[in-house]
Amino acid sequence: MTKILITGANGQLGTELRNLLDERGVAYDAFDAKYMDITDQQAVDAKFDALKPAVVYHCAAYTAVDKAEDEGKQVNWRVNEDGTRNVAAAAKRVGAKLVYISTDYVFDGTNSDEYQVDDPTNPKNEYGKAKLAGERAVKEKTDDYYIIRTSWVFGKYGKNFVYTMLRLAKDHDKLTVVDDQFGRPTWTRTLAEFMTYLVDHEEPFGTYQLSNENSCSWYEFAKEILKDQDVEVAPVPSEAYPQKAYRPRHSIMSLSKAEETGFEIISWQEALAKFLTVIGE
């Protein structure tokens, strides 16, 4: 029996977190939906009662942003709100600290400045609304929580923008990427390290925002990803790529609260370079 329980164990972040803990020789219990369906309260309660974890890293989420607008609408809410409420309530009951991952989509992206942790939220799509409902469920069910909002996540173990660009570059001479949406890319490694840092250093409970340092447009991100590839990258407005779900135009979150903990945050450019080395690009 270990002290740590991980939900969403086989997702992009859950896998990164497991590998980080493996490197450190830290034991954990990790489950995906097959072995612990977080939307099933009885299943969650049974696992928590049996394992009695001290720390829960809640990585499970429904993240198909466009599908969440229609065909995935019900599952989006069941996983991101109901599932999170089940996990938070179980964590409280067994006395575990909870780490919940949220998103920049809780903001509407109309702010020209950086979003502070305490700025008013105003999600404009179903995914953002459900993740914010998850934040509220966490606060309602337990006091011993870390909510970490993140954005533009990329990593070794899932589908993401970096892999998409690298794949498209193999078959195209020219790629067009939107240049009027701005944010902060986040390497899953940096995020996983911060999750464990908050717990290990017993930082104050509450809401944090964590991405890599610096910000960019998707076009600038793509240019950096493909700078060593033989492909032209051209900027286009968002209207060139209509999407079902609303996308925030300017969702740059302040990292000041995370920085104040003493955690060292590398730039997204450095994180990307390290990631490309990891995957052999």
CORVEN-V127173 format. One record per backbone hydrogen bond with DSSP energy under -0.5 kcal/mol. CO is the residue of the C=O (numbers start at 1). NH is the residue of the N-H. E is the energy in kcal/mol with one decimal. If there is no record, write none. Layout:
[[CO/NH/E] [CO/NH/E]]
This chain:
[[3/54/-2.5] [3/55/-2.3] [4/29/-2.7] [5/57/-2.7] [6/31/-2.7] [7/59/-0.9] [8/11/-1.7] [11/15/-2.4] [12/16/-1.1] [13/17/-2.8] [14/18/-2.3] [15/19/-2.2] [16/20/-2.2] [17/21/-2.5] [18/22/-2.5] [19/23/-2.4] [20/24/-1.5] [21/25/-0.6] [21/26/-2.9] [22/25/-1.2] [25/27/-0.5] [29/6/-2.7] [31/8/-0.6] [31/9/-2.1] [32/35/-1.0] [32/36/-2.0] [36/38/-0.9] [37/40/-2.1] [39/41/-0.8] [40/44/-2.3] [41/45/-2.9] [42/46/-2.4] [43/47/-2.0] [44/48/-2.5] [45/49/-2.6] [46/50/-2.0] [47/51/-2.4] [48/52/-2.8] [54/97/-2.9] [55/5/-2.4] [56/58/-0.9] [56/99/-2.9] [57/7/-2.3] [57/59/-1.4] [58/101/-1.1] [61/63/-0.6] [63/65/-1.7] [64/68/-2.1] [66/69/-1.6] [67/70/-1.5] [67/72/-3.0] [70/73/-1.8] [72/76/-2.6] [73/77/-1.8] [74/78/-2.4] [75/79/-2.8] [76/80/-2.4] [77/81/-1.9] [77/82/-1.8] [78/83/-2.5] [79/84/-0.7] [81/85/-2.5] [82/86/-2.4] [83/87/-2.3] [84/88/-2.8] [85/89/-2.6] [86/90/-2.1] [87/91/-2.4] [88/92/-2.3] [89/93/-2.1] [90/94/-1.8] [91/95/-0.7] [91/96/-3.1] [92/95/-0.8] [97/56/-2.8] [98/100/-0.5] [98/146/-2.8] [99/58/-2.9] [100/102/-0.6] [100/148/-3.0] [102/150/-1.4] [103/106/-1.3] [104/107/-2.1] [106/122/-2.4] [109/250/-1.1] [114/116/-0.5] [115/254/-3.4] [116/119/-1.6] [125/129/-2.4] [126/130/-2.5] [127/131/-2.5] [128/132/-2.2] [129/133/-2.1] [130/134/-1.7] [131/135/-2.0] [132/136/-2.3] [133/137/-2.1] [134/138/-2.2] [135/139/-2.2] [136/140/-2.0] [137/141/-1.9] [138/142/-2.2] [143/145/-1.5] [144/98/-2.4] [145/206/-2.3] [146/100/-2.9] [146/148/-0.6] [147/149/-0.6] [147/208/-3.5] [148/102/-2.9] [149/210/-2.9] [150/104/-1.5] [152/186/-2.2] [154/188/-2.4] [155/158/-0.7] [160/164/-2.2] [161/165/-2.6] [162/166/-2.4] [163/167/-2.4] [164/168/-2.7] [165/169/-2.3] [166/170/-0.7] [167/170/-0.9] [167/171/-0.6] [168/171/-1.1] [168/172/-1.0] [173/232/-3.1] [175/234/-3.2] [177/236/-1.8] [178/219/-1.4] [181/218/-1.1] [182/251/-2.2] [183/216/-2.3] [185/212/-2.1] [186/154/-2.8] [187/191/-2.1] [188/192/-2.9] [189/193/-2.3] [190/194/-2.0] [191/195/-2.4] [192/196/-1.9] [193/197/-1.9] [194/198/-2.4] [195/199/-1.3] [196/200/-3.2] [197/201/-2.5] [198/203/-2.2] [199/202/-1.2] [206/147/-2.3] [208/149/-2.8] [213/268/-2.4] [216/183/-2.6] [217/221/-2.4] [218/222/-2.7] [219/223/-2.5] [220/224/-1.9] [221/225/-2.2] [222/226/-2.3] [224/227/-0.8] [226/229/-2.0] [229/231/-1.8] [232/175/-3.1] [232/234/-0.5] [234/177/-2.5] [236/179/-2.0] [237/240/-2.1] [238/241/-2.0] [249/182/-3.3] [250/252/-0.6] [251/253/-0.8] [252/115/-2.6] [255/259/-2.6] [256/260/-2.0] [258/261/-1.1] [258/263/-0.8] [259/262/-2.0] [263/265/-0.6] [264/266/-0.6] [266/213/-2.0] [267/271/-2.5] [268/272/-2.7] [269/273/-2.2] [270/274/-2.3] [271/275/-2.5] [272/276/-2.9] [273/277/-1.7] [274/278/-2.2] [275/279/-2.1] [276/281/-3.2] [277/280/-0.9]]
